[in-house]
Amino acid sequence: MSIRISEKASGRTLGEVSEQDLEVLIGHMEEESSRDQDYYIESMAIDNLERLGASNEFVALLRGAVGSSDGIDIVWSRD
């Protein structure tokens, strides 16, 4: 089963991530509830995920998605 990361506002698929990267994301980011699957991602959060062991591919995916913006909301789902 693949894990897809999408931009929340547009629904645009950003890419697929590993179970390990999802665990790093969930473990680090603030969840509003136990069913929360969306997160606000900005440069500092990406730096922290990288320090916590997120893969180079996941970090690059997030940096590409955020680009020069202040940050974006992402959502994950299992396909």
N, CA, C, O and CB atoms as a CASP TS submission, in Angstrom:
PFRMAT TS
TARGET T0000
AUTHOR 0000-0000-0000
METHOD Language model
MODEL 1
PARENT N/A
ATOM      1  N   MET     1       0.857  -1.179   0.000  1.00  0.00           N
ATOM      2  CA  MET     1       0.000   0.000   0.000  1.00  0.00           C
ATOM      3  C   MET     1       0.898   1.235   0.000  1.00  0.00           C
ATOM      4  O   MET     1       1.784   1.359   0.846  1.00  0.00           O
ATOM      5  CB  MET     1      -0.972   0.002   1.234  1.00  0.00           C
ATOM      6  N   SER     2       0.675   2.137  -0.932  1.00  0.00           N
ATOM      7  CA  SER     2       1.509   3.331  -1.009  1.00  0.00           C
ATOM      8  C   SER     2       0.923   4.456  -0.160  1.00  0.00           C
ATOM      9  O   SER     2      -0.270   4.480   0.142  1.00  0.00           O
ATOM     10  CB  SER     2       1.659   3.788  -2.466  1.00  0.00           C
ATOM     11  N   ILE     3       1.797   5.381   0.211  1.00  0.00           N
ATOM     12  CA  ILE     3       1.404   6.534   1.013  1.00  0.00           C
ATOM     13  C   ILE     3       1.615   7.764   0.146  1.00  0.00           C
ATOM     14  O   ILE     3       2.736   8.073  -0.257  1.00  0.00           O
ATOM     15  CB  ILE     3       2.223   6.623   2.360  1.00  0.00           C
ATOM     16  N   ARG     4       0.529   8.457  -0.131  1.00  0.00           N
ATOM     17  CA  ARG     4       0.570   9.609  -1.032  1.00  0.00           C
ATOM     18  C   ARG     4       0.525  10.904  -0.219  1.00  0.00           C
ATOM     19  O   ARG     4      -0.250  11.029   0.729  1.00  0.00           O
ATOM     20  CB  ARG     4      -0.608   9.558  -2.044  1.00  0.00           C
ATOM     21  N   ILE     5       1.369  11.863  -0.606  1.00  0.00           N
ATOM     22  CA  ILE     5       1.364  13.195  -0.021  1.00  0.00           C
ATOM     23  C   ILE     5       0.804  14.151  -1.060  1.00  0.00           C
ATOM     24  O   ILE     5       1.245  14.161  -2.209  1.00  0.00           O
ATOM     25  CB  ILE     5       2.797  13.629   0.441  1.00  0.00           C
ATOM     26  N   SER     6      -0.183  14.963  -0.645  1.00  0.00           N
ATOM     27  CA  SER     6      -0.824  15.907  -1.566  1.00  0.00           C
ATOM     28  C   SER     6      -0.876  17.287  -0.926  1.00  0.00           C
ATOM     29  O   SER     6      -0.824  17.431   0.295  1.00  0.00           O
ATOM     30  CB  SER     6      -2.252  15.430  -1.947  1.00  0.00           C
ATOM     31  N   GLU     7      -0.980  18.292  -1.781  1.00  0.00           N
ATOM     32  CA  GLU     7      -1.221  19.644  -1.304  1.00  0.00           C
ATOM     33  C   GLU     7      -2.696  19.721  -0.919  1.00  0.00           C
ATOM     34  O   GLU     7      -3.568  19.395  -1.723  1.00  0.00           O
ATOM     35  CB  GLU     7      -0.843  20.727  -2.391  1.00  0.00           C
ATOM     36  N   LYS     8      -2.970  20.147   0.296  1.00  0.00           N
ATOM     37  CA  LYS     8      -4.343  20.112   0.793  1.00  0.00           C
ATOM     38  C   LYS     8      -5.278  21.017   0.001  1.00  0.00           C
ATOM     39  O   LYS     8      -6.390  20.607  -0.332  1.00  0.00           O
ATOM     40  CB  LYS     8      -4.371  20.507   2.248  1.00  0.00           C
ATOM     41  N   ALA     9      -4.854  22.227  -0.303  1.00  0.00           N
ATOM     42  CA  ALA     9      -5.738  23.195  -0.958  1.00  0.00           C
ATOM     43  C   ALA     9      -6.139  22.756  -2.362  1.00  0.00           C
ATOM     44  O   ALA     9      -7.307  22.865  -2.735  1.00  0.00           O
ATOM     45  CB  ALA     9      -5.064  24.551  -1.022  1.00  0.00           C
ATOM     46  N   SER    10      -5.188  22.266  -3.136  1.00  0.00           N
ATOM     47  CA  SER    10      -5.465  21.938  -4.532  1.00  0.00           C
ATOM     48  C   SER    10      -5.737  20.456  -4.773  1.00  0.00           C
ATOM     49  O   SER    10      -6.338  20.087  -5.782  1.00  0.00           O
ATOM     50  CB  SER    10      -4.315  22.370  -5.382  1.00  0.00           C
ATOM     51  N   GLY    11      -5.290  19.601  -3.839  1.00  0.00           N
ATOM     52  CA  GLY    11      -5.406  18.165  -4.039  1.00  0.00           C
ATOM     53  C   GLY    11      -4.317  17.604  -4.929  1.00  0.00           C
ATOM     54  O   GLY    11      -4.291  16.403  -5.202  1.00  0.00           O
ATOM     55  N   ARG    12      -3.408  18.469  -5.389  1.00  0.00           N
ATOM     56  CA  ARG    12      -2.317  18.050  -6.277  1.00  0.00           C
ATOM     57  C   ARG    12      -1.404  17.065  -5.562  1.00  0.00           C
ATOM     58  O   ARG    12      -0.924  17.346  -4.463  1.00  0.00           O
ATOM     59  CB  ARG    12      -1.506  19.272  -6.764  1.00  0.00           C
ATOM     60  N   THR    13      -1.163  15.917  -6.178  1.00  0.00           N
ATOM     61  CA  THR    13      -0.268  14.922  -5.609  1.00  0.00           C
ATOM     62  C   THR    13       1.167  15.422  -5.711  1.00  0.00           C
ATOM     63  O   THR    13       1.622  15.834  -6.778  1.00  0.00           O
ATOM     64  CB  THR    13      -0.429  13.558  -6.323  1.00  0.00           C
ATOM     65  N   LEU    14       1.873  15.377  -4.580  1.00  0.00           N
ATOM     66  CA  LEU    14       3.269  15.799  -4.538  1.00  0.00           C
ATOM     67  C   LEU    14       4.201  14.615  -4.727  1.00  0.00           C
ATOM     68  O   LEU    14       5.288  14.753  -5.288  1.00  0.00           O
ATOM     69  CB  LEU    14       3.575  16.503  -3.220  1.00  0.00           C
ATOM     70  N   GLY    15       3.770  13.444  -4.253  1.00  0.00           N
ATOM     71  CA  GLY    15       4.581  12.253  -4.401  1.00  0.00           C
ATOM     72  C   GLY    15       4.189  11.195  -3.398  1.00  0.00           C
ATOM     73  O   GLY    15       3.234  11.348  -2.636  1.00  0.00           O
ATOM     74  N   GLU    16       4.951  10.118  -3.415  1.00  0.00           N
ATOM     75  CA  GLU    16       4.740   9.013  -2.483  1.00  0.00           C
ATOM     76  C   GLU    16       5.906   8.955  -1.518  1.00  0.00           C
ATOM     77  O   GLU    16       7.033   9.310  -1.864  1.00  0.00           O
ATOM     78  CB  GLU    16       4.579   7.663  -3.232  1.00  0.00           C
ATOM     79  N   VAL    17       5.624   8.503  -0.300  1.00  0.00           N
ATOM     80  CA  VAL    17       6.655   8.416   0.735  1.00  0.00           C
ATOM     81  C   VAL    17       6.640   7.035   1.369  1.00  0.00           C
ATOM     82  O   VAL    17       5.676   6.281   1.239  1.00  0.00           O
ATOM     83  CB  VAL    17       6.448   9.503   1.810  1.00  0.00           C
ATOM     84  N   SER    18       7.722   6.725   2.052  1.00  0.00           N
ATOM     85  CA  SER    18       7.831   5.444   2.741  1.00  0.00           C
ATOM     86  C   SER    18       7.105   5.490   4.088  1.00  0.00           C
ATOM     87  O   SER    18       6.775   6.556   4.607  1.00  0.00           O
ATOM     88  CB  SER    18       9.309   5.069   2.943  1.00  0.00           C
ATOM     89  N   GLU    19       6.876   4.320   4.620  1.00  0.00           N
ATOM     90  CA  GLU    19       6.279   4.216   5.955  1.00  0.00           C
ATOM     91  C   GLU    19       7.169   4.906   6.989  1.00  0.00           C
ATOM     92  O   GLU    19       6.667   5.557   7.905  1.00  0.00           O
ATOM     93  CB  GLU    19       6.059   2.731   6.339  1.00  0.00           C
ATOM     94  N   GLN    20       8.477   4.766   6.847  1.00  0.00           N
ATOM     95  CA  GLN    20       9.425   5.390   7.785  1.00  0.00           C
ATOM     96  C   GLN    20       9.315   6.912   7.735  1.00  0.00           C
ATOM     97  O   GLN    20       9.316   7.566   8.777  1.00  0.00           O
ATOM     98  CB  GLN    20      10.873   4.953   7.465  1.00  0.00           C
ATOM     99  N   ASP    21       9.219   7.483   6.527  1.00  0.00           N
ATOM    100  CA  ASP    21       9.078   8.932   6.418  1.00  0.00           C
ATOM    101  C   ASP    21       7.754   9.398   6.998  1.00  0.00           C
ATOM    102  O   ASP    21       7.694  10.451   7.633  1.00  0.00           O
ATOM    103  CB  ASP    21       9.195   9.371   4.962  1.00  0.00           C
ATOM    104  N   LEU    22       6.704   8.638   6.793  1.00  0.00           N
ATOM    105  CA  LEU    22       5.409   8.994   7.380  1.00  0.00           C
ATOM    106  C   LEU    22       5.504   8.984   8.903  1.00  0.00           C
ATOM    107  O   LEU    22       4.955   9.867   9.562  1.00  0.00           O
ATOM    108  CB  LEU    22       4.304   8.020   6.903  1.00  0.00           C
ATOM    109  N   GLU    23       6.189   8.001   9.464  1.00  0.00           N
ATOM    110  CA  GLU    23       6.351   7.930  10.916  1.00  0.00           C
ATOM    111  C   GLU    23       7.117   9.135  11.451  1.00  0.00           C
ATOM    112  O   GLU    23       6.779   9.661  12.512  1.00  0.00           O
ATOM    113  CB  GLU    23       7.070   6.641  11.308  1.00  0.00           C
ATOM    114  N   VAL    24       8.148   9.580  10.725  1.00  0.00           N
ATOM    115  CA  VAL    24       8.894  10.771  11.129  1.00  0.00           C
ATOM    116  C   VAL    24       7.968  11.985  11.084  1.00  0.00           C
ATOM    117  O   VAL    24       7.966  12.795  12.011  1.00  0.00           O
ATOM    118  CB  VAL    24      10.136  10.990  10.212  1.00  0.00           C
ATOM    119  N   LEU    25       7.187  12.117  10.020  1.00  0.00           N
ATOM    120  CA  LEU    25       6.257  13.235   9.880  1.00  0.00           C
ATOM    121  C   LEU    25       5.239  13.252  11.014  1.00  0.00           C
ATOM    122  O   LEU    25       5.047  14.279  11.665  1.00  0.00           O
ATOM    123  CB  LEU    25       5.537  13.163   8.531  1.00  0.00           C
ATOM    124  N   ILE    26       4.594  12.130  11.250  1.00  0.00           N
ATOM    125  CA  ILE    26       3.561  12.051  12.289  1.00  0.00           C
ATOM    126  C   ILE    26       4.170  12.272  13.674  1.00  0.00           C
ATOM    127  O   ILE    26       3.572  12.934  14.522  1.00  0.00           O
ATOM    128  CB  ILE    26       2.842  10.685  12.234  1.00  0.00           C
ATOM    129  N   GLY    27       5.351  11.719  13.896  1.00  0.00           N
ATOM    130  CA  GLY    27       5.992  11.850  15.197  1.00  0.00           C
ATOM    131  C   GLY    27       6.430  13.260  15.523  1.00  0.00           C
ATOM    132  O   GLY    27       6.497  13.634  16.694  1.00  0.00           O
ATOM    133  N   HIS    28       6.730  14.047  14.501  1.00  0.00           N
ATOM    134  CA  HIS    28       7.246  15.388  14.738  1.00  0.00           C
ATOM    135  C   HIS    28       6.177  16.479  14.679  1.00  0.00           C
ATOM    136  O   HIS    28       6.224  17.431  15.458  1.00  0.00           O
ATOM    137  CB  HIS    28       8.313  15.690  13.741  1.00  0.00           C
ATOM    138  N   MET    29       5.231  16.351  13.780  1.00  0.00           N
ATOM    139  CA  MET    29       4.280  17.429  13.546  1.00  0.00           C
ATOM    140  C   MET    29       3.117  17.362  14.535  1.00  0.00           C
ATOM    141  O   MET    29       2.764  16.298  15.046  1.00  0.00           O
ATOM    142  CB  MET    29       3.756  17.371  12.111  1.00  0.00           C
ATOM    143  N   GLU    30       2.543  18.523  14.782  1.00  0.00           N
ATOM    144  CA  GLU    30       1.432  18.633  15.716  1.00  0.00           C
ATOM    145  C   GLU    30       0.150  18.127  15.071  1.00  0.00           C
ATOM    146  O   GLU    30      -0.208  18.531  13.964  1.00  0.00           O
ATOM    147  CB  GLU    30       1.261  20.084  16.186  1.00  0.00           C
ATOM    148  N   GLU    31      -0.531  17.240  15.779  1.00  0.00           N
ATOM    149  CA  GLU    31      -1.814  16.724  15.309  1.00  0.00           C
ATOM    150  C   GLU    31      -2.919  17.315  16.164  1.00  0.00           C
ATOM    151  O   GLU    31      -2.797  17.396  17.386  1.00  0.00           O
ATOM    152  CB  GLU    31      -1.851  15.171  15.353  1.00  0.00           C
ATOM    153  N   GLU    32      -3.989  17.722  15.517  1.00  0.00           N
ATOM    154  CA  GLU    32      -5.120  18.281  16.244  1.00  0.00           C
ATOM    155  C   GLU    32      -6.019  17.197  16.818  1.00  0.00           C
ATOM    156  O   GLU    32      -6.771  17.438  17.762  1.00  0.00           O
ATOM    157  CB  GLU    32      -5.922  19.187  15.340  1.00  0.00           C
ATOM    158  N   SER    33      -5.936  15.991  16.237  1.00  0.00           N
ATOM    159  CA  SER    33      -6.689  14.855  16.743  1.00  0.00           C
ATOM    160  C   SER    33      -5.975  13.582  16.320  1.00  0.00           C
ATOM    161  O   SER    33      -5.039  13.634  15.523  1.00  0.00           O
ATOM    162  CB  SER    33      -8.160  14.873  16.229  1.00  0.00           C
ATOM    163  N   SER    34      -6.405  12.441  16.842  1.00  0.00           N
ATOM    164  CA  SER    34      -5.777  11.170  16.491  1.00  0.00           C
ATOM    165  C   SER    34      -6.041  10.785  15.037  1.00  0.00           C
ATOM    166  O   SER    34      -5.365   9.911  14.495  1.00  0.00           O
ATOM    167  CB  SER    34      -6.276  10.069  17.416  1.00  0.00           C
ATOM    168  N   ARG    35      -7.018  11.430  14.404  1.00  0.00           N
ATOM    169  CA  ARG    35      -7.347  11.133  13.007  1.00  0.00           C
ATOM    170  C   ARG    35      -6.773  12.182  12.048  1.00  0.00           C
ATOM    171  O   ARG    35      -7.038  12.146  10.846  1.00  0.00           O
ATOM    172  CB  ARG    35      -8.863  11.047  12.834  1.00  0.00           C
ATOM    173  N   ASP    36      -5.996  13.103  12.589  1.00  0.00           N
ATOM    174  CA  ASP    36      -5.440  14.193  11.789  1.00  0.00           C
ATOM    175  C   ASP    36      -4.472  13.648  10.748  1.00  0.00           C
ATOM    176  O   ASP    36      -3.589  12.853  11.070  1.00  0.00           O
ATOM    177  CB  ASP    36      -4.733  15.222  12.690  1.00  0.00           C
ATOM    178  N   GLN    37      -4.637  14.075   9.509  1.00  0.00           N
ATOM    179  CA  GLN    37      -3.752  13.631   8.431  1.00  0.00           C
ATOM    180  C   GLN    37      -3.240  14.805   7.611  1.00  0.00           C
ATOM    181  O   GLN    37      -2.717  14.620   6.512  1.00  0.00           O
ATOM    182  CB  GLN    37      -4.475  12.644   7.524  1.00  0.00           C
ATOM    183  N   ASP    38      -3.394  16.030   8.154  1.00  0.00           N
ATOM    184  CA  ASP    38      -2.875  17.189   7.434  1.00  0.00           C
ATOM    185  C   ASP    38      -1.954  17.996   8.334  1.00  0.00           C
ATOM    186  O   ASP    38      -2.133  18.053   9.551  1.00  0.00           O
ATOM    187  CB  ASP    38      -4.026  18.071   6.915  1.00  0.00           C
ATOM    188  N   TYR    39      -0.965  18.617   7.704  1.00  0.00           N
ATOM    189  CA  TYR    39       0.083  19.328   8.428  1.00  0.00           C
ATOM    190  C   TYR    39       0.498  20.561   7.651  1.00  0.00           C
ATOM    191  O   TYR    39       0.496  20.561   6.420  1.00  0.00           O
ATOM    192  CB  TYR    39       1.297  18.417   8.678  1.00  0.00           C
ATOM    193  N   TYR    40       0.857  21.624   8.384  1.00  0.00           N
ATOM    194  CA  TYR    40       1.423  22.815   7.764  1.00  0.00           C
ATOM    195  C   TYR    40       2.932  22.620   7.723  1.00  0.00           C
ATOM    196  O   TYR    40       3.565  22.402   8.756  1.00  0.00           O
ATOM    197  CB  TYR    40       1.029  24.130   8.547  1.00  0.00           C
ATOM    198  N   ILE    41       3.501  22.699   6.534  1.00  0.00           N
ATOM    199  CA  ILE    41       4.924  22.464   6.329  1.00  0.00           C
ATOM    200  C   ILE    41       5.588  23.758   5.875  1.00  0.00           C
ATOM    201  O   ILE    41       5.135  24.396   4.925  1.00  0.00           O
ATOM    202  CB  ILE    41       5.156  21.333   5.295  1.00  0.00           C
ATOM    203  N   GLU    42       6.660  24.139   6.558  1.00  0.00           N
ATOM    204  CA  GLU    42       7.460  25.290   6.162  1.00  0.00           C
ATOM    205  C   GLU    42       8.923  24.914   6.327  1.00  0.00           C
ATOM    206  O   GLU    42       9.232  23.819   6.797  1.00  0.00           O
ATOM    207  CB  GLU    42       7.099  26.561   7.006  1.00  0.00           C
ATOM    208  N   SER    43       9.817  25.799   5.949  1.00  0.00           N
ATOM    209  CA  SER    43      11.252  25.484   5.887  1.00  0.00           C
ATOM    210  C   SER    43      11.814  24.949   7.201  1.00  0.00           C
ATOM    211  O   SER    43      12.575  23.981   7.188  1.00  0.00           O
ATOM    212  CB  SER    43      12.024  26.712   5.486  1.00  0.00           C
ATOM    213  N   MET    44      11.463  25.547   8.321  1.00  0.00           N
ATOM    214  CA  MET    44      11.996  25.094   9.608  1.00  0.00           C
ATOM    215  C   MET    44      11.520  23.681   9.927  1.00  0.00           C
ATOM    216  O   MET    44      12.282  22.871  10.456  1.00  0.00           O
ATOM    217  CB  MET    44      11.580  26.057  10.731  1.00  0.00           C
ATOM    218  N   ALA    45      10.265  23.386   9.608  1.00  0.00           N
ATOM    219  CA  ALA    45       9.740  22.042   9.845  1.00  0.00           C
ATOM    220  C   ALA    45      10.489  21.020   9.002  1.00  0.00           C
ATOM    221  O   ALA    45      10.785  19.920   9.468  1.00  0.00           O
ATOM    222  CB  ALA    45       8.235  21.986   9.536  1.00  0.00           C
ATOM    223  N   ILE    46      10.796  21.387   7.754  1.00  0.00           N
ATOM    224  CA  ILE    46      11.534  20.476   6.877  1.00  0.00           C
ATOM    225  C   ILE    46      12.932  20.229   7.435  1.00  0.00           C
ATOM    226  O   ILE    46      13.410  19.094   7.431  1.00  0.00           O
ATOM    227  CB  ILE    46      11.620  21.048   5.441  1.00  0.00           C
ATOM    228  N   ASP    47      13.588  21.282   7.913  1.00  0.00           N
ATOM    229  CA  ASP    47      14.911  21.129   8.529  1.00  0.00           C
ATOM    230  C   ASP    47      14.846  20.166   9.711  1.00  0.00           C
ATOM    231  O   ASP    47      15.717  19.312   9.875  1.00  0.00           O
ATOM    232  CB  ASP    47      15.458  22.498   8.989  1.00  0.00           C
ATOM    233  N   ASN    48      13.806  20.312  10.532  1.00  0.00           N
ATOM    234  CA  ASN    48      13.642  19.435  11.696  1.00  0.00           C
ATOM    235  C   ASN    48      13.393  17.988  11.271  1.00  0.00           C
ATOM    236  O   ASN    48      13.956  17.066  11.862  1.00  0.00           O
ATOM    237  CB  ASN    48      12.484  19.928  12.576  1.00  0.00           C
ATOM    238  N   LEU    49      12.561  17.783  10.259  1.00  0.00           N
ATOM    239  CA  LEU    49      12.305  16.427   9.767  1.00  0.00           C
ATOM    240  C   LEU    49      13.593  15.790   9.259  1.00  0.00           C
ATOM    241  O   LEU    49      13.839  14.603   9.476  1.00  0.00           O
ATOM    242  CB  LEU    49      11.245  16.447   8.649  1.00  0.00           C
ATOM    243  N   GLU    50      14.410  16.590   8.584  1.00  0.00           N
ATOM    244  CA  GLU    50      15.685  16.093   8.075  1.00  0.00           C
ATOM    245  C   GLU    50      16.591  15.656   9.230  1.00  0.00           C
ATOM    246  O   GLU    50      17.220  14.600   9.162  1.00  0.00           O
ATOM    247  CB  GLU    50      16.383  17.174   7.224  1.00  0.00           C
ATOM    248  N   ARG    51      16.655  16.464  10.280  1.00  0.00           N
ATOM    249  CA  ARG    51      17.470  16.119  11.463  1.00  0.00           C
ATOM    250  C   ARG    51      16.953  14.863  12.165  1.00  0.00           C
ATOM    251  O   ARG    51      17.723  14.119  12.770  1.00  0.00           O
ATOM    252  CB  ARG    51      17.489  17.291  12.456  1.00  0.00           C
ATOM    253  N   LEU    52      15.648  14.638  12.077  1.00  0.00           N
ATOM    254  CA  LEU    52      15.042  13.485  12.737  1.00  0.00           C
ATOM    255  C   LEU    52      15.141  12.199  11.916  1.00  0.00           C
ATOM    256  O   LEU    52      14.703  11.138  12.360  1.00  0.00           O
ATOM    257  CB  LEU    52      13.598  13.778  13.035  1.00  0.00           C
ATOM    258  N   GLY    53      15.722  12.300  10.712  1.00  0.00           N
ATOM    259  CA  GLY    53      15.958  11.088   9.930  1.00  0.00           C
ATOM    260  C   GLY    53      15.094  10.899   8.715  1.00  0.00           C
ATOM    261  O   GLY    53      15.092   9.814   8.134  1.00  0.00           O
ATOM    262  N   ALA    54      14.351  11.919   8.302  1.00  0.00           N
ATOM    263  CA  ALA    54      13.577  11.801   7.065  1.00  0.00           C
ATOM    264  C   ALA    54      14.539  11.562   5.907  1.00  0.00           C
ATOM    265  O   ALA    54      15.650  12.092   5.898  1.00  0.00           O
ATOM    266  CB  ALA    54      12.710  13.079   6.815  1.00  0.00           C
ATOM    267  N   SER    55      14.113  10.768   4.935  1.00  0.00           N
ATOM    268  CA  SER    55      14.972  10.444   3.802  1.00  0.00           C
ATOM    269  C   SER    55      15.255  11.682   2.955  1.00  0.00           C
ATOM    270  O   SER    55      14.502  12.655   2.982  1.00  0.00           O
ATOM    271  CB  SER    55      14.330   9.354   2.944  1.00  0.00           C
ATOM    272  N   ASN    56      16.345  11.624   2.210  1.00  0.00           N
ATOM    273  CA  ASN    56      16.695  12.721   1.305  1.00  0.00           C
ATOM    274  C   ASN    56      15.586  12.961   0.287  1.00  0.00           C
ATOM    275  O   ASN    56      15.317  14.106  -0.077  1.00  0.00           O
ATOM    276  CB  ASN    56      18.017  12.422   0.584  1.00  0.00           C
ATOM    277  N   GLU    57      14.942  11.894  -0.175  1.00  0.00           N
ATOM    278  CA  GLU    57      13.878  12.009  -1.165  1.00  0.00           C
ATOM    279  C   GLU    57      12.664  12.747  -0.599  1.00  0.00           C
ATOM    280  O   GLU    57      12.070  13.587  -1.274  1.00  0.00           O
ATOM    281  CB  GLU    57      13.468  10.624  -1.657  1.00  0.00           C
ATOM    282  N   PHE    58      12.302  12.427   0.643  1.00  0.00           N
ATOM    283  CA  PHE    58      11.159  13.076   1.289  1.00  0.00           C
ATOM    284  C   PHE    58      11.462  14.548   1.528  1.00  0.00           C
ATOM    285  O   PHE    58      10.612  15.405   1.284  1.00  0.00           O
ATOM    286  CB  PHE    58      10.810  12.377   2.620  1.00  0.00           C
ATOM    287  N   VAL    59      12.659  14.843   2.000  1.00  0.00           N
ATOM    288  CA  VAL    59      13.066  16.227   2.245  1.00  0.00           C
ATOM    289  C   VAL    59      13.018  17.016   0.933  1.00  0.00           C
ATOM    290  O   VAL    59      12.519  18.141   0.905  1.00  0.00           O
ATOM    291  CB  VAL    59      14.493  16.283   2.868  1.00  0.00           C
ATOM    292  N   ALA    60      13.530  16.435  -0.145  1.00  0.00           N
ATOM    293  CA  ALA    60      13.514  17.110  -1.443  1.00  0.00           C
ATOM    294  C   ALA    60      12.084  17.329  -1.934  1.00  0.00           C
ATOM    295  O   ALA    60      11.778  18.383  -2.491  1.00  0.00           O
ATOM    296  CB  ALA    60      14.305  16.298  -2.477  1.00  0.00           C
ATOM    297  N   LEU    61      11.212  16.351  -1.734  1.00  0.00           N
ATOM    298  CA  LEU    61       9.810  16.474  -2.127  1.00  0.00           C
ATOM    299  C   LEU    61       9.170  17.659  -1.404  1.00  0.00           C
ATOM    300  O   LEU    61       8.484  18.474  -2.021  1.00  0.00           O
ATOM    301  CB  LEU    61       9.037  15.167  -1.818  1.00  0.00           C
ATOM    302  N   LEU    62       9.401  17.748  -0.087  1.00  0.00           N
ATOM    303  CA  LEU    62       8.815  18.836   0.699  1.00  0.00           C
ATOM    304  C   LEU    62       9.403  20.181   0.312  1.00  0.00           C
ATOM    305  O   LEU    62       8.663  21.154   0.162  1.00  0.00           O
ATOM    306  CB  LEU    62       9.027  18.589   2.187  1.00  0.00           C
ATOM    307  N   ARG    63      10.716  20.257   0.146  1.00  0.00           N
ATOM    308  CA  ARG    63      11.355  21.531  -0.240  1.00  0.00           C
ATOM    309  C   ARG    63      10.831  21.991  -1.605  1.00  0.00           C
ATOM    310  O   ARG    63      10.577  23.180  -1.801  1.00  0.00           O
ATOM    311  CB  ARG    63      12.911  21.379  -0.283  1.00  0.00           C
ATOM    312  N   GLY    64      10.671  21.065  -2.536  1.00  0.00           N
ATOM    313  CA  GLY    64      10.131  21.418  -3.845  1.00  0.00           C
ATOM    314  C   GLY    64       8.702  21.914  -3.764  1.00  0.00           C
ATOM    315  O   GLY    64       8.317  22.838  -4.481  1.00  0.00           O
ATOM    316  N   ALA    65       7.914  21.301  -2.892  1.00  0.00           N
ATOM    317  CA  ALA    65       6.509  21.692  -2.749  1.00  0.00           C
ATOM    318  C   ALA    65       6.375  23.074  -2.112  1.00  0.00           C
ATOM    319  O   ALA    65       5.537  23.873  -2.530  1.00  0.00           O
ATOM    320  CB  ALA    65       5.754  20.657  -1.911  1.00  0.00           C
ATOM    321  N   VAL    66       7.193  23.355  -1.107  1.00  0.00           N
ATOM    322  CA  VAL    66       7.131  24.644  -0.418  1.00  0.00           C
ATOM    323  C   VAL    66       7.725  25.744  -1.297  1.00  0.00           C
ATOM    324  O   VAL    66       7.205  26.859  -1.339  1.00  0.00           O
ATOM    325  CB  VAL    66       7.876  24.575   0.935  1.00  0.00           C
ATOM    326  N   GLY    67       8.811  25.428  -1.995  1.00  0.00           N
ATOM    327  CA  GLY    67       9.439  26.417  -2.871  1.00  0.00           C
ATOM    328  C   GLY    67       9.797  27.682  -2.110  1.00  0.00           C
ATOM    329  O   GLY    67      10.395  27.614  -1.036  1.00  0.00           O
ATOM    330  N   SER    68       9.437  28.825  -2.654  1.00  0.00           N
ATOM    331  CA  SER    68       9.758  30.102  -2.024  1.00  0.00           C
ATOM    332  C   SER    68       8.605  30.647  -1.179  1.00  0.00           C
ATOM    333  O   SER    68       8.682  31.762  -0.663  1.00  0.00           O
ATOM    334  CB  SER    68      10.134  31.115  -3.084  1.00  0.00           C
ATOM    335  N   SER    69       7.536  29.855  -1.039  1.00  0.00           N
ATOM    336  CA  SER    69       6.393  30.302  -0.233  1.00  0.00           C
ATOM    337  C   SER    69       6.718  30.197   1.255  1.00  0.00           C
ATOM    338  O   SER    69       7.726  29.607   1.643  1.00  0.00           O
ATOM    339  CB  SER    69       5.131  29.469  -0.566  1.00  0.00           C
ATOM    340  N   ASP    70       5.854  30.773   2.075  1.00  0.00           N
ATOM    341  CA  ASP    70       6.023  30.681   3.527  1.00  0.00           C
ATOM    342  C   ASP    70       5.790  29.260   4.015  1.00  0.00           C
ATOM    343  O   ASP    70       6.372  28.850   5.020  1.00  0.00           O
ATOM    344  CB  ASP    70       5.069  31.641   4.240  1.00  0.00           C
ATOM    345  N   GLY    71       4.951  28.506   3.322  1.00  0.00           N
ATOM    346  CA  GLY    71       4.632  27.140   3.692  1.00  0.00           C
ATOM    347  C   GLY    71       3.341  26.701   3.045  1.00  0.00           C
ATOM    348  O   GLY    71       2.611  27.510   2.473  1.00  0.00           O
ATOM    349  N   ILE    72       3.063  25.403   3.138  1.00  0.00           N
ATOM    350  CA  ILE    72       1.830  24.853   2.555  1.00  0.00           C
ATOM    351  C   ILE    72       1.244  23.816   3.502  1.00  0.00           C
ATOM    352  O   ILE    72       1.943  23.252   4.344  1.00  0.00           O
ATOM    353  CB  ILE    72       2.103  24.222   1.155  1.00  0.00           C
ATOM    354  N   ASP    73      -0.028  23.581   3.350  1.00  0.00           N
ATOM    355  CA  ASP    73      -0.698  22.492   4.056  1.00  0.00           C
ATOM    356  C   ASP    73      -0.613  21.257   3.182  1.00  0.00           C
ATOM    357  O   ASP    73      -0.944  21.300   1.997  1.00  0.00           O
ATOM    358  CB  ASP    73      -2.188  22.848   4.394  1.00  0.00           C
ATOM    359  N   ILE    74      -0.163  20.144   3.773  1.00  0.00           N
ATOM    360  CA  ILE    74      -0.136  18.876   3.062  1.00  0.00           C
ATOM    361  C   ILE    74      -1.053  17.889   3.777  1.00  0.00           C
ATOM    362  O   ILE    74      -1.399  18.064   4.945  1.00  0.00           O
ATOM    363  CB  ILE    74       1.311  18.321   2.963  1.00  0.00           C
ATOM    364  N   VAL    75      -1.427  16.866   3.053  1.00  0.00           N
ATOM    365  CA  VAL    75      -2.251  15.795   3.618  1.00  0.00           C
ATOM    366  C   VAL    75      -1.705  14.479   3.091  1.00  0.00           C
ATOM    367  O   VAL    75      -1.228  14.404   1.958  1.00  0.00           O
ATOM    368  CB  VAL    75      -3.777  15.972   3.251  1.00  0.00           C
ATOM    369  N   TRP    76      -1.776  13.443   3.914  1.00  0.00           N
ATOM    370  CA  TRP    76      -1.325  12.132   3.463  1.00  0.00           C
ATOM    371  C   TRP    76      -2.502  11.167   3.426  1.00  0.00           C
ATOM    372  O   TRP    76      -3.478  11.314   4.161  1.00  0.00           O
ATOM    373  CB  TRP    76      -0.207  11.589   4.379  1.00  0.00           C
ATOM    374  N   SER    77      -2.381  10.182   2.553  1.00  0.00           N
ATOM    375  CA  SER    77      -3.411   9.146   2.459  1.00  0.00           C
ATOM    376  C   SER    77      -2.766   7.855   1.988  1.00  0.00           C
ATOM    377  O   SER    77      -1.721   7.862   1.337  1.00  0.00           O
ATOM    378  CB  SER    77      -4.559   9.574   1.496  1.00  0.00           C
ATOM    379  N   ARG    78      -3.399   6.768   2.325  1.00  0.00           N
ATOM    380  CA  ARG    78      -2.945   5.446   1.859  1.00  0.00           C
ATOM    381  C   ARG    78      -3.789   5.037   0.673  1.00  0.00           C
ATOM    382  O   ARG    78      -5.018   5.092   0.717  1.00  0.00           O
ATOM    383  CB  ARG    78      -3.033   4.374   2.994  1.00  0.00           C
ATOM    384  N   ASP    79      -3.111   4.622  -0.397  1.00  0.00           N
ATOM    385  CA  ASP    79      -3.822   4.197  -1.603  1.00  0.00           C
ATOM    386  C   ASP    79      -3.967   2.695  -1.619  1.00  0.00           C
ATOM    387  O   ASP    79      -4.540   2.140  -2.556  1.00  0.00           O
ATOM    388  CB  ASP    79      -3.096   4.672  -2.865  1.00  0.00           C
TER
END
